Amino acid sequence: MKIGYARVSDPSQNLDRQIAALRAEGCDKIFSDKATGKTVRGRPQLEKAIDALGTDFVFVVAEWDRATRSYADGITIITRIAERGALVRVLDRDYFDLTTDLGKALLGLLSAIASDERKRIVRRAKEGLVLARSKGVRPGRKPKLTEHQRNRALERLAAGDSAREIGRDFGVSHSTIVRLKG
């Protein structure tokens, strides 16, 4: 039996291409996630796909980086699949055959490359934030209160007014006012 798995990083992305490839491969069941690949917790369908594997089943992915984003994670997935007596087939890499030592080594290498790519993405994002900050751009949400409103709210808190009352007056939640103290 063949168990397929597809993943995209963002809910706005489309799984159709991967699912079409898995169907063409003859997968009996297909599991899919629309979530980041950096943590296992964010991929519940991957967990279900691995749990569905039995002896001599084949875990099929269109591209290995859809299943994993790090070397350690890739090795963990391979180990879990092997412990179930199943094999892995990666459709965009014909040379990945986990019945051979060379295939196992190559799949580990691809996982390491995926991990490196993830680190590069994170590094570029951090560099972009640093550059934006140097130009005076403040990332994140726009503050709900102006600086004058924040100062006034803090004065009122010090005078004994409740956060709920102040929040109502400024049209924000009381938790916004409470966070001003910290």
N, C-alpha and C positions, 0 to 999 in steps of 0.2 A: 504494500500500500504506500502511496506517496502523499505526504503531508506538505502543503505549500505554505509559505509565509511571505507576506508583502508588508512594507512599511514606508510611509512618507513622514517627514518631520513636522509638517504643519497641516492642520485641518483643511486649509484652503487648497492644498496640493491634491493631485489626482493619482489614484492607485491603478487605473485602467491598464496601463502598459505592463506593469508587473503581473497583474492578475491574468491578463491575456497570455503572457509567457508561461505562467504556471498552469493554466488550462491546457495550452498547447503541449505541455510536458506530460499531461495526463494526471494531474494531481487529483486525488479522491476527495480531499478536504483542503480548503484554503482559509487561513487565518490572516487577519490584517489589522495593523495599528496605524493610527494617525497621531503620532507622538514622537518626541525627540528620542534619539537612540542612545543618549548618554547615560541613562540609568535603566536597569532592568525593571524597576517598579513602574516606569512609564510605558512598559510594553506588555500589558496583560495578555494580549493575544499570542505573543511569542511564548509565554509560559504555557498557555493552553495548547499550542502547537507541539511543544516539546512533550508535554504530558500525554498527548494523543499518540505518541510514537510507541511502537511495539517492536519486537524482534524482527529484523529484516525489513523494517519500514525504511523509507527514504525521506529525509527532511530536505525539501527543495526550496531554494531562494533564487530569484532572478539575478540578484547581485549580492555579494557577501556583505557589503557595507550596509545593506538594508536590515541585516540581522544583528550586526555588531558595530561598535564605534571604537573599540579598544582591543589591544592585544590580549589583555587578561580576560576581558569579557568573551572574546572569540574563543579562547582556549577553554573557558568555563562552559560555553555552549557546546563546543565539540565534545568535551568530556561527558557532559550530561547526555548528549545524544548517543555517544558510544556506550555509556553505561546501560542504556535502554536496549542495546543490541541493534541500533539503527545506523544508517549511513547518511552522509550529507552529499547533496548534489547542488553545485552552483552553476546556474545556466549560462552566465556570461563568461565562465572559465571552464572550458571543456577539459582542461588538464587537472581539475580538482576531483580526485577520486580518493576518498578517504579509506579505501581498502589497502592503499600503499603508504609506506613511510614518506615517500617523496610528496605525495598528495597532502598528507597531514602537515608536513613542513611548509609547503607552499601556502596552504590555507592560513597557517599561523603567521606567515610573512604578510599576507594580504590584510590580516587583522591588524598587524603592526602598522602597516601603511595607512589603514583607516584611522587608527589612533593618532598617527602623526597629522593627518589631514584635520582631524577634530581640533588638535592643539593649535594648528595654524589658523583655523577659523576663529578660535577663541582669542588668540594673540592679535589677529587683525581687528577684531571687534574692540578689544581693549585699547589698541593703538588709535582707533577711530574715536573712542571716547576721550582719550587724552587730548587729541587734536581738537576735538569739539570744545572741550573745557578750556583749552588755551585760547580759543576764539571767543570765550565768554558764553558759550551755549551751556545751559544747565540741562542735563539729560533727565528724563523722567517727567512726571506729571507737573503741570503748572500748579503752584501753591494756591490753595483755596482762599487764603486771606492775604491781603497786602501787608507790607511791613508795618504800616500804621495800624491796621486792624489787629495784627499779632501783638504789637506793643500795648494797644488798648485792652485787648483780651487779658494779657498778663497782668496789667494794672488792676483790672476788675477781679481777677482771681486772687491777687494779693489783698484786695479789699474785702474778700469773703464772698463774692458772688459765686453761684454754682456754675459748673461747666455746662450743664444743660441750659441754664438761663442765658448764658453768654452765647452758646451755640445757636439757640433759637434767635437771638437778636441779630447774629451775623449770617444766619441762614446756612449753617454748617452743623455737622453732627457734634455731639458733646465730646466724642473721642478725638476729633480734630483739635478741640480746645485743650483736652487733657494732655495730648502729645506736645503741646507748646511748652509745658513745664519741663519735659525731659530733654 
